[in-house]
Amino acid sequence: MFNSIWEDIKRQYNYGNMVTRLVIVNLIAILIIGVLMRVILTISAGGPNPESFTNLVRFFSLSSDWLFNLTHPWVFITNMFLHIGFWHFLFNMLFLYWFGRIVGDLLGNQRILPLYLMGGFAGAIAYILTANYFYSGGGYAYGASAAVMAIVVAAGVTAPDYRMHLILIGPVKLMYIVAVLILIDIVGVANLSNTGGRIAHLGGAAFGWFFVYQLRQGNDMSTWLNRVIDQISEFFRGLTSNRKQPKVVYRDPDARKKRKSRTSRGSSASDSNQESHQAKLDAILDKIKDNGYDSLTSEEKEFLFNASKK
Protein backbone atom coordinates (compact mmCIF):
# COMPACT_ATOMS: atom_id res chain seq x y z
CA MET A 1 0.00 0.00 0.00
CA PHE A 2 2.72 2.47 1.01
CA ASN A 3 4.67 1.67 -2.15
CA SER A 4 1.58 2.43 -4.23
CA ILE A 5 1.09 5.76 -2.41
CA TRP A 6 4.73 6.69 -2.97
CA GLU A 7 4.52 5.80 -6.67
CA ASP A 8 1.40 7.95 -7.00
CA ILE A 9 3.16 10.89 -5.33
CA LYS A 10 6.14 10.52 -7.66
CA ARG A 11 3.84 10.39 -10.67
CA GLN A 12 2.01 13.54 -9.53
CA TYR A 13 5.34 15.31 -9.00
CA ASN A 14 6.73 14.26 -12.40
CA TYR A 15 3.62 15.10 -14.42
CA GLY A 16 1.95 17.79 -12.28
CA ASN A 17 2.36 21.55 -12.58
CA MET A 18 4.55 23.66 -10.30
CA VAL A 19 1.75 24.28 -7.79
CA THR A 20 1.33 20.53 -7.34
CA ARG A 21 5.08 20.11 -6.90
CA LEU A 22 5.27 22.83 -4.26
CA VAL A 23 2.42 21.23 -2.32
CA ILE A 24 4.19 17.86 -2.45
CA VAL A 25 7.51 19.35 -1.27
CA ASN A 26 5.75 21.07 1.64
CA LEU A 27 3.94 17.82 2.48
CA ILE A 28 7.20 15.85 2.54
CA ALA A 29 8.80 18.53 4.73
CA ILE A 30 6.07 18.42 7.38
CA LEU A 31 6.08 14.61 7.38
CA ILE A 32 9.84 14.50 7.92
CA ILE A 33 10.27 17.36 10.40
CA GLY A 34 6.86 17.60 12.01
CA VAL A 35 6.17 13.88 12.32
CA LEU A 36 9.15 11.60 11.73
CA MET A 37 11.80 13.65 13.55
CA ARG A 38 9.44 14.32 16.45
CA VAL A 39 8.91 10.56 16.84
CA ILE A 40 12.64 9.82 16.57
CA LEU A 41 13.54 12.45 19.19
CA THR A 42 10.82 11.16 21.54
CA ILE A 43 12.00 7.56 21.23
CA SER A 44 15.68 8.45 21.61
CA ALA A 45 14.95 10.47 24.77
CA GLY A 46 12.68 7.82 26.24
CA GLY A 47 9.75 10.23 26.30
CA PRO A 48 8.59 13.66 25.08
CA ASN A 49 11.55 15.92 24.37
CA PRO A 50 10.16 19.34 23.41
CA GLU A 51 13.48 21.16 23.89
CA SER A 52 15.33 19.02 21.35
CA PHE A 53 12.47 19.34 18.88
CA THR A 54 12.40 23.14 19.34
CA ASN A 55 16.13 23.31 18.63
CA LEU A 56 15.62 21.23 15.49
CA VAL A 57 12.87 23.55 14.24
CA ARG A 58 14.99 26.62 14.95
CA PHE A 59 17.84 25.09 12.94
CA PHE A 60 15.67 25.44 9.80
CA SER A 61 13.77 28.60 10.81
CA LEU A 62 14.41 32.27 10.17
CA SER A 63 15.69 34.14 13.20
CA SER A 64 15.35 37.75 14.29
CA ASP A 65 19.11 37.57 14.92
CA TRP A 66 21.08 38.62 11.82
CA LEU A 67 24.16 36.68 12.96
CA PHE A 68 22.21 33.43 13.22
CA ASN A 69 20.82 33.86 9.70
CA LEU A 70 24.25 34.69 8.25
CA THR A 71 25.80 31.61 9.86
CA HIS A 72 22.81 29.46 8.83
CA PRO A 73 22.13 30.79 5.29
CA TRP A 74 19.92 27.85 4.33
CA VAL A 75 17.18 29.22 6.60
CA PHE A 76 16.26 31.78 3.92
CA ILE A 77 14.97 28.83 1.86
CA THR A 78 14.06 26.17 4.42
CA ASN A 79 11.87 28.45 6.51
CA MET A 80 9.33 28.81 3.70
CA PHE A 81 8.85 25.02 3.44
CA LEU A 82 8.68 24.36 7.18
CA HIS A 83 5.37 23.74 8.98
CA ILE A 84 4.74 22.19 12.37
CA GLY A 85 1.03 22.70 13.05
CA PHE A 86 -1.41 20.81 10.84
CA TRP A 87 -3.85 23.72 10.38
CA HIS A 88 -1.03 26.11 9.51
CA PHE A 89 0.08 23.68 6.81
CA LEU A 90 -3.44 22.94 5.56
CA PHE A 91 -4.55 26.54 5.07
CA ASN A 92 -1.29 27.53 3.41
CA MET A 93 -1.53 24.64 0.95
CA LEU A 94 -5.20 25.32 0.19
CA PHE A 95 -4.47 28.97 -0.60
CA LEU A 96 -1.42 27.94 -2.63
CA TYR A 97 -3.52 25.49 -4.64
CA TRP A 98 -6.51 27.79 -5.20
CA PHE A 99 -4.65 30.96 -6.08
CA GLY A 100 -1.63 29.25 -7.61
CA ARG A 101 -3.79 27.70 -10.31
CA ILE A 102 -5.04 31.16 -11.27
CA VAL A 103 -1.53 32.59 -11.44
CA GLY A 104 -0.30 29.57 -13.40
CA ASP A 105 -3.11 29.84 -15.92
CA LEU A 106 -2.82 33.61 -16.42
CA LEU A 107 0.89 34.33 -15.92
CA GLY A 108 2.40 30.98 -16.78
CA ASN A 109 3.47 27.90 -14.83
CA GLN A 110 7.14 28.91 -15.17
CA ARG A 111 6.57 31.96 -12.94
CA ILE A 112 5.08 30.08 -9.96
CA LEU A 113 8.32 28.89 -8.35
CA PRO A 114 10.22 32.21 -8.73
CA LEU A 115 7.21 34.11 -7.34
CA TYR A 116 6.97 31.69 -4.40
CA LEU A 117 10.69 31.90 -3.58
CA MET A 118 11.06 35.66 -4.03
CA GLY A 119 7.83 36.32 -2.14
CA GLY A 120 9.08 34.17 0.73
CA PHE A 121 12.41 35.98 0.68
CA ALA A 122 10.67 39.38 0.72
CA GLY A 123 8.67 38.24 3.73
CA ALA A 124 11.88 37.09 5.43
CA ILE A 125 13.53 40.48 4.93
CA ALA A 126 10.44 42.29 6.25
CA TYR A 127 10.49 40.02 9.31
CA ILE A 128 14.19 40.53 10.04
CA LEU A 129 13.98 44.32 9.65
CA THR A 130 11.10 44.62 12.12
CA ALA A 131 11.29 41.59 14.42
CA ASN A 132 13.68 43.16 16.91
CA TYR A 133 11.07 45.81 17.65
CA PHE A 134 8.64 43.12 18.82
CA TYR A 135 10.83 40.32 20.17
CA SER A 136 13.25 41.57 22.79
CA GLY A 137 14.29 38.01 23.62
CA GLY A 138 14.66 36.91 20.01
CA GLY A 139 12.16 35.18 17.79
CA TYR A 140 11.90 32.63 14.97
CA ALA A 141 9.67 32.46 11.92
CA TYR A 142 8.77 29.59 9.62
CA GLY A 143 6.02 28.63 7.21
CA ALA A 144 5.00 29.26 3.60
CA SER A 145 2.59 32.09 4.45
CA ALA A 146 4.69 34.94 3.03
CA ALA A 147 5.40 33.01 -0.18
CA VAL A 148 1.74 32.05 -0.49
CA MET A 149 0.60 35.63 0.10
CA ALA A 150 2.80 36.73 -2.81
CA ILE A 151 0.89 34.31 -5.04
CA VAL A 152 -2.48 35.32 -3.55
CA VAL A 153 -1.90 39.02 -4.24
CA ALA A 154 -0.44 38.32 -7.69
CA ALA A 155 -3.65 36.47 -8.54
CA GLY A 156 -5.80 39.31 -7.19
CA VAL A 157 -3.89 41.99 -9.10
CA THR A 158 -3.87 39.97 -12.33
CA ALA A 159 -7.55 39.00 -12.28
CA PRO A 160 -9.39 41.23 -9.77
CA ASP A 161 -12.84 40.42 -11.22
CA TYR A 162 -12.29 36.66 -11.22
CA ARG A 163 -14.99 35.05 -9.04
CA MET A 164 -14.36 32.35 -6.49
CA HIS A 165 -17.27 30.42 -4.98
CA LEU A 166 -17.08 30.49 -1.18
CA ILE A 167 -19.05 28.14 1.03
CA LEU A 168 -22.15 29.80 2.55
CA ILE A 169 -21.39 33.03 0.66
CA GLY A 170 -21.37 32.22 -3.04
CA PRO A 171 -19.34 33.87 -5.81
CA VAL A 172 -17.02 36.65 -4.63
CA LYS A 173 -14.62 38.72 -6.70
CA LEU A 174 -11.00 37.90 -6.14
CA MET A 175 -10.04 41.47 -5.26
CA TYR A 176 -12.37 41.43 -2.23
CA ILE A 177 -10.99 38.12 -0.96
CA VAL A 178 -7.42 39.40 -1.26
CA ALA A 179 -8.34 42.68 0.42
CA VAL A 180 -9.85 40.83 3.40
CA LEU A 181 -6.77 38.63 3.79
CA ILE A 182 -4.49 41.69 3.78
CA LEU A 183 -6.77 43.48 6.24
CA ILE A 184 -6.60 40.51 8.62
CA ASP A 185 -2.80 40.79 8.69
CA ILE A 186 -2.90 44.55 9.20
CA VAL A 187 -5.29 44.15 12.14
CA GLY A 188 -3.05 41.41 13.52
CA VAL A 189 -0.06 43.77 13.48
CA ALA A 190 -2.10 46.50 15.19
CA ASN A 191 -3.18 44.05 17.92
CA LEU A 192 0.35 42.63 18.31
CA SER A 193 -0.99 39.19 17.39
CA ASN A 194 1.78 37.09 15.78
CA THR A 195 3.23 40.43 14.73
CA GLY A 196 6.42 39.15 13.14
CA GLY A 197 4.54 36.59 11.10
CA ARG A 198 1.93 39.14 10.04
CA ILE A 199 4.62 41.54 8.85
CA ALA A 200 6.24 38.71 6.89
CA HIS A 201 2.84 38.05 5.25
CA LEU A 202 2.57 41.71 4.27
CA GLY A 203 6.11 41.65 2.89
CA GLY A 204 5.20 38.71 0.67
CA ALA A 205 1.96 40.41 -0.35
CA ALA A 206 3.81 43.60 -1.31
CA PHE A 207 6.19 41.59 -3.46
CA GLY A 208 3.29 39.84 -5.21
CA TRP A 209 1.92 43.24 -6.24
CA PHE A 210 5.38 44.45 -7.30
CA PHE A 211 6.00 41.29 -9.35
CA VAL A 212 2.85 41.80 -11.44
CA TYR A 213 3.53 45.54 -11.75
CA GLN A 214 7.02 44.87 -13.12
CA LEU A 215 5.66 42.22 -15.47
CA ARG A 216 3.23 44.75 -16.93
CA GLN A 217 6.15 47.13 -17.43
CA GLY A 218 7.90 44.48 -19.50
CA ASN A 219 10.28 43.32 -16.76
CA ASP A 220 9.88 39.61 -16.00
CA MET A 221 11.53 39.16 -12.60
CA SER A 222 11.26 35.38 -12.88
CA THR A 223 13.67 35.11 -15.81
CA TRP A 224 16.96 35.33 -13.94
CA LEU A 225 15.81 33.01 -11.15
CA ASN A 226 14.56 30.41 -13.62
CA ARG A 227 17.97 30.58 -15.28
CA VAL A 228 19.70 29.98 -11.95
CA ILE A 229 17.35 27.11 -11.11
CA ASP A 230 18.02 25.53 -14.51
CA GLN A 231 21.78 25.78 -13.97
CA ILE A 232 21.50 24.16 -10.54
CA SER A 233 19.32 21.39 -12.00
CA GLU A 234 21.86 20.78 -14.77
CA PHE A 235 24.63 20.56 -12.19
CA PHE A 236 22.85 17.86 -10.20
CA ARG A 237 21.86 16.02 -13.36
CA GLY A 238 25.54 15.99 -14.28
CA LEU A 239 26.40 14.39 -10.94
CA THR A 240 23.98 11.55 -11.65
CA SER A 241 24.80 11.18 -15.35
CA ASN A 242 26.58 7.88 -14.71
CA ARG A 243 23.33 6.28 -13.64
CA LYS A 244 21.55 3.99 -16.03
CA GLN A 245 19.52 6.13 -18.40
CA PRO A 246 16.07 5.11 -19.63
CA LYS A 247 16.05 3.61 -23.08
CA VAL A 248 14.51 5.67 -25.85
CA VAL A 249 11.52 3.95 -27.34
CA TYR A 250 12.08 3.67 -31.08
CA ARG A 251 9.06 3.42 -33.28
CA ASP A 252 9.55 1.17 -36.28
CA PRO A 253 7.64 2.67 -39.26
CA ASP A 254 7.07 -0.85 -40.60
CA ALA A 255 5.87 -2.24 -37.27
CA ARG A 256 2.28 -2.65 -38.39
CA LYS A 257 3.34 -4.53 -41.53
CA LYS A 258 5.57 -6.82 -39.48
CA ARG A 259 2.75 -7.54 -37.06
CA LYS A 260 0.43 -8.47 -39.93
CA SER A 261 3.11 -10.74 -41.35
CA ARG A 262 3.66 -12.48 -38.02
CA THR A 263 -0.09 -12.87 -37.57
CA SER A 264 -0.45 -14.52 -40.98
CA ARG A 265 2.27 -17.04 -40.04
CA GLY A 266 0.66 -17.68 -36.66
CA SER A 267 2.19 -16.06 -33.64
CA SER A 268 2.67 -17.33 -30.11
CA ALA A 269 0.91 -15.89 -27.05
CA SER A 270 4.09 -13.98 -26.25
CA ASP A 271 4.17 -12.42 -29.71
CA SER A 272 0.52 -11.47 -29.33
CA ASN A 273 1.23 -9.64 -26.08
CA GLN A 274 4.15 -7.81 -27.66
CA GLU A 275 2.01 -6.78 -30.60
CA SER A 276 -0.73 -5.48 -28.28
CA HIS A 277 1.88 -3.52 -26.29
CA GLN A 278 3.38 -2.05 -29.48
CA ALA A 279 -0.06 -1.21 -30.86
CA LYS A 280 -0.92 0.75 -27.71
CA LEU A 281 2.46 2.48 -27.82
CA ASP A 282 1.96 3.43 -31.47
CA ALA A 283 -1.45 4.88 -30.66
CA ILE A 284 0.02 6.99 -27.84
CA LEU A 285 2.85 8.25 -30.05
CA ASP A 286 0.32 9.17 -32.74
CA LYS A 287 -1.69 11.08 -30.15
CA ILE A 288 1.41 13.01 -29.02
CA LYS A 289 2.24 13.84 -32.64
CA ASP A 290 -1.27 15.14 -33.34
CA ASN A 291 -2.20 16.85 -30.05
CA GLY A 292 0.93 17.11 -27.92
CA TYR A 293 2.06 15.37 -24.73
CA ASP A 294 -0.39 17.23 -22.51
CA SER A 295 -3.31 15.58 -24.32
CA LEU A 296 -2.41 12.18 -22.80
CA THR A 297 -4.37 10.77 -19.89
CA SER A 298 -2.56 9.87 -16.66
CA GLU A 299 -2.79 6.17 -17.60
CA GLU A 300 -1.22 6.84 -21.01
CA LYS A 301 1.58 8.89 -19.44
CA GLU A 302 2.28 6.09 -16.98
CA PHE A 303 2.28 3.50 -19.80
CA LEU A 304 4.75 5.62 -21.81
CA PHE A 305 6.94 6.13 -18.75
CA ASN A 306 7.06 2.39 -18.04
CA ALA A 307 7.74 1.61 -21.69
CA SER A 308 10.76 3.94 -21.67
CA LYS A 309 12.33 1.90 -18.88
CA LYS A 310 12.21 -1.42 -20.75
C-alpha positions in Angstrom: 0.0 0.0 0.0 2.7 2.5 1.0 4.7 1.7 -2.1 1.6 2.4 -4.2 1.1 5.8 -2.4 4.7 6.7 -3.0 4.5 5.8 -6.7 1.4 7.9 -7.0 3.2 10.9 -5.3 6.1 10.5 -7.7 3.8 10.4 -10.7 2.0 13.5 -9.5 5.3 15.3 -9.0 6.7 14.3 -12.4 3.6 15.1 -14.4 2.0 17.8 -12.3 2.4 21.6 -12.6 4.6 23.7 -10.3 1.7 24.3 -7.8 1.3 20.5 -7.3 5.1 20.1 -6.9 5.3 22.8 -4.3 2.4 21.2 -2.3 4.2 17.9 -2.5 7.5 19.4 -1.3 5.7 21.1 1.6 3.9 17.8 2.5 7.2 15.8 2.5 8.8 18.5 4.7 6.1 18.4 7.4 6.1 14.6 7.4 9.8 14.5 7.9 10.3 17.4 10.4 6.9 17.6 12.0 6.2 13.9 12.3 9.2 11.6 11.7 11.8 13.6 13.6 9.4 14.3 16.5 8.9 10.6 16.8 12.6 9.8 16.6 13.5 12.4 19.2 10.8 11.2 21.5 12.0 7.6 21.2 15.7 8.5 21.6 15.0 10.5 24.8 12.7 7.8 26.2 9.8 10.2 26.3 8.6 13.7 25.1 11.6 15.9 24.4 10.2 19.3 23.4 13.5 21.2 23.9 15.3 19.0 21.3 12.5 19.3 18.9 12.4 23.1 19.3 16.1 23.3 18.6 15.6 21.2 15.5 12.9 23.5 14.2 15.0 26.6 15.0 17.8 25.1 12.9 15.7 25.4 9.8 13.8 28.6 10.8 14.4 32.3 10.2 15.7 34.1 13.2 15.4 37.8 14.3 19.1 37.6 14.9 21.1 38.6 11.8 24.2 36.7 13.0 22.2 33.4 13.2 20.8 33.9 9.7 24.2 34.7 8.3 25.8 31.6 9.9 22.8 29.5 8.8 22.1 30.8 5.3 19.9 27.9 4.3 17.2 29.2 6.6 16.3 31.8 3.9 15.0 28.8 1.9 14.1 26.2 4.4 11.9 28.5 6.5 9.3 28.8 3.7 8.9 25.0 3.4 8.7 24.4 7.2 5.4 23.7 9.0 4.7 22.2 12.4 1.0 22.7 13.0 -1.4 20.8 10.8 -3.8 23.7 10.4 -1.0 26.1 9.5 0.1 23.7 6.8 -3.4 22.9 5.6 -4.5 26.5 5.1 -1.3 27.5 3.4 -1.5 24.6 1.0 -5.2 25.3 0.2 -4.5 29.0 -0.6 -1.4 27.9 -2.6 -3.5 25.5 -4.6 -6.5 27.8 -5.2 -4.6 31.0 -6.1 -1.6 29.2 -7.6 -3.8 27.7 -10.3 -5.0 31.2 -11.3 -1.5 32.6 -11.4 -0.3 29.6 -13.4 -3.1 29.8 -15.9 -2.8 33.6 -16.4 0.9 34.3 -15.9 2.4 31.0 -16.8 3.5 27.9 -14.8 7.1 28.9 -15.2 6.6 32.0 -12.9 5.1 30.1 -10.0 8.3 28.9 -8.4 10.2 32.2 -8.7 7.2 34.1 -7.3 7.0 31.7 -4.4 10.7 31.9 -3.6 11.1 35.7 -4.0 7.8 36.3 -2.1 9.1 34.2 0.7 12.4 36.0 0.7 10.7 39.4 0.7 8.7 38.2 3.7 11.9 37.1 5.4 13.5 40.5 4.9 10.4 42.3 6.3 10.5 40.0 9.3 14.2 40.5 10.0 14.0 44.3 9.7 11.1 44.6 12.1 11.3 41.6 14.4 13.7 43.2 16.9 11.1 45.8 17.6 8.6 43.1 18.8 10.8 40.3 20.2 13.2 41.6 22.8 14.3 38.0 23.6 14.7 36.9 20.0 12.2 35.2 17.8 11.9 32.6 15.0 9.7 32.5 11.9 8.8 29.6 9.6 6.0 28.6 7.2 5.0 29.3 3.6 2.6 32.1 4.4 4.7 34.9 3.0 5.4 33.0 -0.2 1.7 32.0 -0.5 0.6 35.6 0.1 2.8 36.7 -2.8 0.9 34.3 -5.0 -2.5 35.3 -3.5 -1.9 39.0 -4.2 -0.4 38.3 -7.7 -3.7 36.5 -8.5 -5.8 39.3 -7.2 -3.9 42.0 -9.1 -3.9 40.0 -12.3 -7.5 39.0 -12.3 -9.4 41.2 -9.8 -12.8 40.4 -11.2 -12.3 36.7 -11.2 -15.0 35.1 -9.0 -14.4 32.3 -6.5 -17.3 30.4 -5.0 -17.1 30.5 -1.2 -19.1 28.1 1.0 -22.2 29.8 2.5 -21.4 33.0 0.7 -21.4 32.2 -3.0 -19.3 33.9 -5.8 -17.0 36.6 -4.6 -14.6 38.7 -6.7 -11.0 37.9 -6.1 -10.0 41.5 -5.3 -12.4 41.4 -2.2 -11.0 38.1 -1.0 -7.4 39.4 -1.3 -8.3 42.7 0.4 -9.9 40.8 3.4 -6.8 38.6 3.8 -4.5 41.7 3.8 -6.8 43.5 6.2 -6.6 40.5 8.6 -2.8 40.8 8.7 -2.9 44.6 9.2 -5.3 44.2 12.1 -3.1 41.4 13.5 -0.1 43.8 13.5 -2.1 46.5 15.2 -3.2 44.1 17.9 0.3 42.6 18.3 -1.0 39.2 17.4 1.8 37.1 15.8 3.2 40.4 14.7 6.4 39.2 13.1 4.5 36.6 11.1 1.9 39.1 10.0 4.6 41.5 8.9 6.2 38.7 6.9 2.8 38.0 5.3 2.6 41.7 4.3 6.1 41.7 2.9 5.2 38.7 0.7 2.0 40.4 -0.4 3.8 43.6 -1.3 6.2 41.6 -3.5 3.3 39.8 -5.2 1.9 43.2 -6.2 5.4 44.4 -7.3 6.0 41.3 -9.4 2.9 41.8 -11.4 3.5 45.5 -11.7 7.0 44.9 -13.1 5.7 42.2 -15.5 3.2 44.7 -16.9 6.2 47.1 -17.4 7.9 44.5 -19.5 10.3 43.3 -16.8 9.9 39.6 -16.0 11.5 39.2 -12.6 11.3 35.4 -12.9 13.7 35.1 -15.8 17.0 35.3 -13.9 15.8 33.0 -11.1 14.6 30.4 -13.6 18.0 30.6 -15.3 19.7 30.0 -11.9 17.3 27.1 -11.1 18.0 25.5 -14.5 21.8 25.8 -14.0 21.5 24.2 -10.5 19.3 21.4 -12.0 21.9 20.8 -14.8 24.6 20.6 -12.2 22.9 17.9 -10.2 21.9 16.0 -13.4 25.5 16.0 -14.3 26.4 14.4 -10.9 24.0 11.5 -11.6 24.8 11.2 -15.3 26.6 7.9 -14.7 23.3 6.3 -13.6 21.6 4.0 -16.0 19.5 6.1 -18.4 16.1 5.1 -19.6 16.1 3.6 -23.1 14.5 5.7 -25.9 11.5 3.9 -27.3 12.1 3.7 -31.1 9.1 3.4 -33.3 9.6 1.2 -36.3 7.6 2.7 -39.3 7.1 -0.9 -40.6 5.9 -2.2 -37.3 2.3 -2.7 -38.4 3.3 -4.5 -41.5 5.6 -6.8 -39.5 2.8 -7.5 -37.1 0.4 -8.5 -39.9 3.1 -10.7 -41.4 3.7 -12.5 -38.0 -0.1 -12.9 -37.6 -0.5 -14.5 -41.0 2.3 -17.0 -40.0 0.7 -17.7 -36.7 2.2 -16.1 -33.6 2.7 -17.3 -30.1 0.9 -15.9 -27.1 4.1 -14.0 -26.2 4.2 -12.4 -29.7 0.5 -11.5 -29.3 1.2 -9.6 -26.1 4.1 -7.8 -27.7 2.0 -6.8 -30.6 -0.7 -5.5 -28.3 1.9 -3.5 -26.3 3.4 -2.1 -29.5 -0.1 -1.2 -30.9 -0.9 0.7 -27.7 2.5 2.5 -27.8 2.0 3.4 -31.5 -1.5 4.9 -30.7 0.0 7.0 -27.8 2.9 8.3 -30.1 0.3 9.2 -32.7 -1.7 11.1 -30.2 1.4 13.0 -29.0 2.2 13.8 -32.6 -1.3 15.1 -33.3 -2.2 16.8 -30.0 0.9 17.1 -27.9 2.1 15.4 -24.7 -0.4 17.2 -22.5 -3.3 15.6 -24.3 -2.4 12.2 -22.8 -4.4 10.8 -19.9 -2.6 9.9 -16.7 -2.8 6.2 -17.6 -1.2 6.8 -21.0 1.6 8.9 -19.4 2.3 6.1 -17.0 2.3 3.5 -19.8 4.7 5.6 -21.8 6.9 6.1 -18.7 7.1 2.4 -18.0 7.7 1.6 -21.7 10.8 3.9 -21.7 12.3 1.9 -18.9 12.2 -1.4 -20.7 
